[in-house]
C-alpha cells in the first residue's frame, strides 16, 4: 500500500493506482473508502471500464443492486480492445447481480451473450456456474405464473 500511496503522491490522478488502492481497500472490507477511490478514478478518467466495474462490485457487496447494475452496464459500454480481459469478470458480476435481483430472464440473456462473446473455456465456466440455477429459476417462475393465472381465472 505504501508504494501505491507514493505513486499517488507523485501523480494524484493515476487511474491505475486509484483503482488498485480501491481494490485493496475493498478486499480489506473498507468498502466506503474503496468507493471514494473508484469515484476518483472515474472522475480522472470517465472512460475507465475497470473503474466502473470495480465500483459495481463494491456496490453489489453493499447491497445496492440497482446502482451496481448501472455501473456494471456502463463498464460493458466502455470496454475497448485493451480492456477485453475485463469481460469474463464483468459477465460473472452482471449475471450474479441479476440472479440476486431475481431477474432470471435477463440473467439468461446475459449468459447467452457471454457464450457468443467469450472464448469457450471462459463461457463454459460461466455456464457451469449459472446455467442450471437460471433454468430452474425460470421454470419455477413460469410455473408460479401459470398457477396464479389459473387461480385468477377461477375467481372470475
N, C-alpha and C positions, 0 to 999 in steps of 0.2 A: 504494500500500500504506500510505503514511503516513496518508492520510485514513481508511482502514479502522481502522488501529491507534488513531487519535484517537477515532473513533466508539466503538470497543470500550473505550477508557479511560473514556469518559463513561458508556457503557451496556454493561457486560461481557456481558450476556445478550441482546444484539441479534442475533436469529436470522439475519436477512438479512445482517448484517455478518459473522457467523461463517461462514455458508455461502459468502459471496463470498471471504473470506480463504482458506477451504479450497479453493475452486475455483481461485484464483490459485496457491496452493501446488501443487495437483495439476498445473496447466499448466506449472509450472516444475520438474516432476519431484521434488517434495518430498512424496511420497505419504504417508509415515508422519505427517508434520506435518499434512497435509491431513486425514487420518483423525481426528486429535485435534480439529480444528475442527468436523468433521461430528459427531463424538460430542458435543461441547459444544453444538452446535445442537440435536441430538436430545434431550439432557438438558434444555435450556432449553424446548424445545417438542416433546414426543414425538409430536405430530400433524403435523409438518412433512414433507410428502411430498417436498419439494425436498431436504431434508437427507438423507432416506433414499435418494433417487435419486442424489445426488452421492456418498454413501458407497458405494453399489452400484457406481458407475462406477470408483471408485478401487480397490475390492476386485477388480473384474474385471481391471484392468490389472496388479494384483499377482498374479494367477493364483489367487485364492481364489474360484473359480466358485460353489461351493455357497453360501457365505456371501453373495456378491454377489447371487445369485438370490433369496435370502431377503430381503435389503434392497430389492431391486427390487420383489418381490411386496408388501412392506409399503408401499412408495411408492404402488403401484397402489391398495391398500386405502384409503390416506389421501387420494387425490386428491379435491378438492372442486371446486365450480364455479369458484372463484377460481384453482385450480391446473390447470385444463384445458389450459393452454399446455404443461404438462409431458408430456402424453400421447404426442405423437409421439416424443419422445426416450426416454421410458420403453419404448414398444413397440420402438423400434430397439435399445435396450440389451438388453431381455429376449430378443428374437429372436437377436441376435448371441451372447449368452451361451449360449442353448440350443443353437445350432449348434456352438459351441466344445465344449460338453459332449456333443455327438453325440446330443442329444435332439431328433431331427428331427421326429417326430410332434407333440411338444409345441410346437416352433417353428412348425409348420404351423398348429396350432390358434390360437396367439398371433397369427400373421399374419392369419388369417381374422377373429379378434376385432378386430384393428386396422381391417380393412375395414369392419366394422359400426360401429365407434365413432368413426372419424376422418373428417374431410372428404375428399372424393375426391382432391384433389391430394396430400394427405399420405399417404393409404393407397396411392395409385398409386406414389408414390415408394418406399415400403417394399416394395411388391410387385416393383417393377423391380429393387430391390437383392437381394431374398432368394428370391422365388418359384422361380426356376429352380434355384437351388442346393438348396433344400429338397426340391423334387420329385425331382431327380436323386439326391439322397442317400437319400430314402425308397425309390425304385425299386431302387437298388443294395443297400440293406439288405434289402429283401424278397427280392431275387434271391439274396443270400448265405444268407438263412434257408432259402429253398427248396432250395438246393444242400446245405446242412447236413442238412436233413430227409431228402433223398434218400439221402445218404451214411449216415445213421443207420439208415434202413430197409434198406439193402443189408447192413449189418453184422448185423442181426437175422436 
